[in-house]
Amino acid sequence: MTIEQFIGTMTDLLRKNKPIFFMIDFDLEYPFVCEMDQAAAKGIFFEVEGLKNHDLQPLVVKDFAFRSNPIDFQTYKHSFDLVMENIYHGNTYLLNLTFPTQVEANFSLRKIFSSVKARYKLLIKDDFVLFSPESFIRIKGKRVYTYPMKGTIDASVPDAKNRILSDKKELFEHYTVVDLLRNDLAMMSTHVEVKRFRYIDLVHTHKGDILQVSSEIEGILPDNWRDTFAEHLVQMLPAGSISGAPKKKTVEIIHQAEIDKRGFYTGIFGIHLAGQIITAVNIRFIEKQGQNFIFRSGGGITAFSDAQKEYNELIQKVYVPIPIG
């Protein structure tokens, strides 16, 4: 399916008020949309804020094993330095740099999907699973919302909340993404405003709790939003929180700096049901490559970034939100 076919098909289904499932990869090369009741037959299973299209039962996990083998620091530093050079020359001022981490787990992707605790979950056949905490676009009635997430810290760090909220680099990064998403939301709506700025969510993982920082932005939609939503959605991609600013040039630098293509990692997926649309950013992502599992993670780079701290954050985000019984 081409991006033009995706826009046409999705617009037609929205006009008919059909329940649908859709997803788009980072580079907009493999968009997909179908009626929601067809998804499971295609090997697509999801959970979106409690709504799910499967009856897989969660497991009581007592012997979960999960080991990671991240890239070496020098490999990371080479890409980091390329990004910093581009920041120095004014080509970008925020870039989300990501890497694959090889992981070993004694569970299949299907078992991980059925057992993890997350607001947004997606399993595509035996290809990949994700358990994202990050909303992208949400439509309810005539209001549209987006929730950029920027800022992560180990909850066990002394005074963790104040540390993350007072960190100069994290504040600059969050301001930048909020401004970018505010402008993106203005493509499809009016009266755009930031309703909540830098609120904290607590996330439980198999390695311990972490704190993540988000904001809420709201706009008002026109009556005919279904006619243009798919086109505007594509225009907003890739999501600002996992690309950077200015977006077009930053994505070009991402392609130079990263060691492989992202695929559906940092794309988006979502559903339309009863006039509402809910979408999520495809992060906290494990894919199967041959006999290996690859966990993809990253973080935002700014002029205030320190290579070692950013490398540590990349590793910190390699986790599974699974209850250990």
C-alpha positions in Angstrom: 0.0 0.0 0.0 1.4 3.4 -1.0 1.0 6.5 1.2 -1.6 7.8 -1.3 -3.6 4.6 -1.1 -3.4 4.7 2.7 -4.8 8.2 2.7 -7.6 7.4 0.3 -8.6 4.1 2.0 -8.5 5.6 5.5 -10.5 8.7 4.5 -13.2 6.5 2.9 -13.4 4.3 6.0 -13.6 7.3 8.3 -16.4 8.9 6.2 -18.3 5.7 6.7 -17.5 5.8 10.4 -16.0 2.3 10.2 -14.0 0.9 13.1 -10.4 0.7 11.8 -6.9 -0.2 12.7 -3.9 1.5 11.1 -0.1 1.8 11.4 2.7 3.7 9.7 6.5 3.1 9.8 9.0 5.8 10.5 9.9 6.4 6.9 6.3 6.3 5.6 7.2 3.4 3.3 4.8 0.7 4.6 1.5 2.3 5.7 -1.3 0.0 6.5 -5.0 0.3 7.3 -7.9 -2.2 7.6 -11.3 -2.6 9.2 -10.8 -3.4 12.8 -12.5 -6.8 12.7 -10.0 -7.9 10.0 -6.8 -7.2 12.0 -6.6 -10.5 14.0 -6.9 -12.6 10.9 -3.9 -10.8 9.5 -1.9 -11.6 12.7 -2.3 -8.1 14.2 -3.2 -8.0 17.9 -3.5 -4.8 19.9 -4.6 -3.3 23.2 -5.3 0.4 23.3 -6.3 1.9 26.7 -8.1 -1.3 27.7 -9.7 -2.0 24.3 -8.3 -5.2 22.7 -9.0 -7.6 19.8 -7.7 -10.8 21.4 -8.3 -13.1 24.4 -4.7 -14.0 25.2 -4.4 -14.5 28.9 -1.6 -12.8 30.9 0.9 -15.1 32.5 2.1 -15.2 36.1 5.8 -14.8 35.6 8.2 -16.3 38.1 11.2 -17.1 35.9 11.4 -14.3 33.4 14.9 -13.9 32.0 15.9 -10.8 30.0 19.5 -10.0 29.2 20.7 -7.2 27.0 23.9 -6.7 25.0 24.0 -3.0 24.0 26.2 -1.5 21.3 29.6 -0.4 22.6 30.1 3.2 23.7 32.5 4.0 20.9 30.0 3.1 18.3 27.4 5.3 20.0 30.0 8.1 20.4 30.7 8.1 16.7 27.1 8.8 15.8 26.7 11.2 18.8 29.6 13.3 17.5 28.1 13.4 14.0 24.9 14.8 15.6 26.7 17.3 17.7 28.6 18.5 14.7 25.3 19.2 12.9 24.0 21.0 16.0 27.1 23.1 16.0 26.5 24.0 12.4 22.8 24.8 13.0 21.4 22.0 11.0 19.4 20.6 13.9 18.9 21.6 17.5 17.2 18.5 18.7 17.6 15.0 17.3 16.4 11.7 18.7 19.3 9.2 18.2 18.4 5.5 18.4 20.2 2.2 18.3 19.3 -1.5 18.3 20.2 -3.6 21.4 20.5 -7.4 21.1 18.5 -9.1 23.9 17.9 -12.6 25.1 14.6 -13.6 26.7 13.1 -16.9 27.6 9.6 -15.8 26.4 8.3 -15.5 22.8 7.0 -12.2 21.5 3.5 -13.5 21.9 4.0 -14.3 25.6 5.7 -10.9 26.2 2.7 -9.2 24.5 0.2 -11.1 26.7 2.1 -10.4 29.9 3.4 -6.8 29.8 1.6 -3.9 31.4 1.3 -0.9 29.1 -1.2 1.6 27.9 -0.6 0.7 24.3 0.4 -2.8 23.1 0.8 -4.2 19.6 1.9 -7.6 18.3 2.5 -8.2 14.6 2.7 -11.9 13.9 6.1 -13.1 15.0 7.8 -10.0 13.7 7.7 -7.4 16.5 6.0 -6.5 19.7 5.7 -3.0 21.4 4.5 -1.8 24.7 4.4 2.0 24.4 3.6 4.5 27.2 3.4 7.4 24.7 0.2 8.8 23.1 0.4 10.6 19.8 -2.9 11.9 18.4 -6.2 11.5 20.1 -9.6 12.7 18.9 -12.7 12.9 21.1 -15.7 14.8 19.8 -14.3 17.9 18.1 -11.2 18.1 20.2 -7.8 16.8 19.2 -5.0 16.1 21.7 -1.3 15.2 21.5 1.0 14.2 24.4 4.7 14.6 23.6 6.9 12.7 26.0 10.5 13.8 26.7 12.5 13.1 29.8 13.2 9.8 31.6 14.9 9.2 35.0 15.3 6.2 37.3 12.7 6.7 40.0 15.1 5.4 42.7 17.5 8.4 42.2 17.3 10.7 45.2 14.8 13.6 44.6 14.2 12.1 41.1 11.2 14.3 40.2 12.9 17.6 41.0 16.1 16.5 39.3 14.3 15.7 36.0 12.2 18.8 36.1 15.1 21.2 36.9 17.6 19.7 34.4 18.5 22.4 31.8 19.0 19.9 29.0 15.7 18.1 29.6 13.8 21.4 29.9 15.2 22.7 26.6 14.4 19.3 24.9 10.8 19.3 26.2 10.2 23.0 25.2 11.4 22.2 21.7 9.2 19.1 21.3 6.1 20.9 22.7 6.6 23.8 20.3 7.0 21.4 17.4 3.9 19.4 18.3 1.9 22.6 18.9 2.7 23.7 15.4 2.0 20.2 14.0 -1.4 20.2 15.7 -2.2 23.5 14.1 -2.2 21.7 10.7 -5.6 20.1 11.5 -7.1 22.3 14.2 -7.6 25.8 15.7 -7.3 27.3 19.2 -4.2 25.2 19.9 -2.9 25.5 23.4 -0.8 23.6 26.0 -3.2 22.3 28.7 -0.6 20.6 30.9 3.1 21.2 30.8 5.7 18.6 32.0 3.6 16.2 34.1 5.1 13.0 35.5 4.1 9.4 34.9 5.4 6.5 36.9 6.3 3.4 34.9 7.0 -0.1 36.4 9.6 -2.2 34.7 11.4 -5.5 35.3 14.4 -3.4 36.3 12.6 -1.0 38.7 10.5 2.1 38.4 11.2 5.1 36.1 9.6 8.5 35.8 8.7 9.9 32.4 7.8 13.6 31.6 4.9 14.5 29.2 2.8 17.5 28.2 -0.8 17.8 26.9 -1.7 20.0 23.9 -5.3 20.5 22.7 -6.9 21.9 19.6 -10.4 22.3 18.1 -11.3 20.4 14.9 -13.5 21.5 12.0 -16.8 19.6 11.4 -15.4 17.8 8.4 -12.2 16.6 10.1 -12.7 13.0 8.8 -12.2 14.3 5.2 -8.7 15.5 5.9 -7.5 13.6 9.0 -5.5 11.0 7.1 -3.7 13.6 5.0 -2.9 15.7 8.1 -1.7 12.7 10.0 0.8 11.8 7.4 2.0 15.5 7.3 2.7 15.3 11.0 4.9 12.2 10.7 7.4 11.2 11.9 6.3 12.3 15.4 8.3 15.2 16.7 9.3 13.4 20.0 11.1 10.7 18.2 12.6 12.7 15.3 13.5 16.3 16.3 13.6 19.9 15.0 13.6 21.2 12.4 12.0 18.0 11.3 12.9 17.6 7.7 16.6 18.2 8.0 16.8 16.3 11.3 15.4 13.2 9.7 18.1 13.4 7.0 20.7 13.5 9.7 19.1 10.6 11.5 19.5 8.5 8.3 23.2 9.4 8.3 23.9 8.9 12.0 22.0 5.7 12.8 23.4 2.3 11.9 20.2 0.7 10.4 16.7 1.6 9.4 14.1 1.9 12.1 11.2 0.2 10.2 8.0 0.4 12.3 10.0 1.4 15.4 9.1 5.1 16.1 6.3 5.0 13.6 2.7 5.1 15.0 -0.3 2.9 15.3 -3.9 3.5 16.2 -7.6 2.8 16.0 -10.8 4.6 15.1 -13.9 3.5 17.0 -17.3 5.2 17.6 -16.0 8.6 16.3 -12.9 8.5 18.4 -9.3 8.1 17.3 -6.5 7.0 19.6 -2.9 6.6 18.4 0.4 5.8 20.0 4.1 6.2 19.2 5.8 2.9 18.5 8.5 2.9 21.2 9.5 0.2 23.7 9.9 -2.1 20.8 11.3 -5.6 20.4 11.6 -7.2 16.9 12.7 -10.6 15.8 15.6 -10.9 13.4 16.3 -14.5 12.5 16.8 -16.2 15.9 17.7 -13.0 17.6 15.6 -10.4 19.4 16.4 -6.7 18.9 15.2 -4.0 21.4 15.2 -0.5 19.9 15.7 2.6 22.1 17.1 6.1 22.1 17.0 9.6 23.4 17.0 13.3 22.4 20.3 15.0 21.7 20.7 18.8 22.2 23.7 21.2 22.5 23.6 20.4 26.3 23.9 16.7 25.9 26.7 14.5 27.4 27.6 11.4 25.4 27.9 9.1 28.4 24.6 10.2 30.0 22.8 9.8 26.7 24.3 6.3 26.2 23.2 5.4 29.7 19.7 6.6 29.0 19.5 4.5 25.8 20.4 1.4 28.0 18.0 2.4 30.7 15.1 2.3 28.3 15.8 -1.3 27.4 13.2 -2.8 29.8 10.1 -4.9 29.8 7.1 -3.7 32.0 6.3 -7.2 33.2 5.1 -8.1 36.7 7.4 -10.6 38.4 5.4 -13.0 40.5 
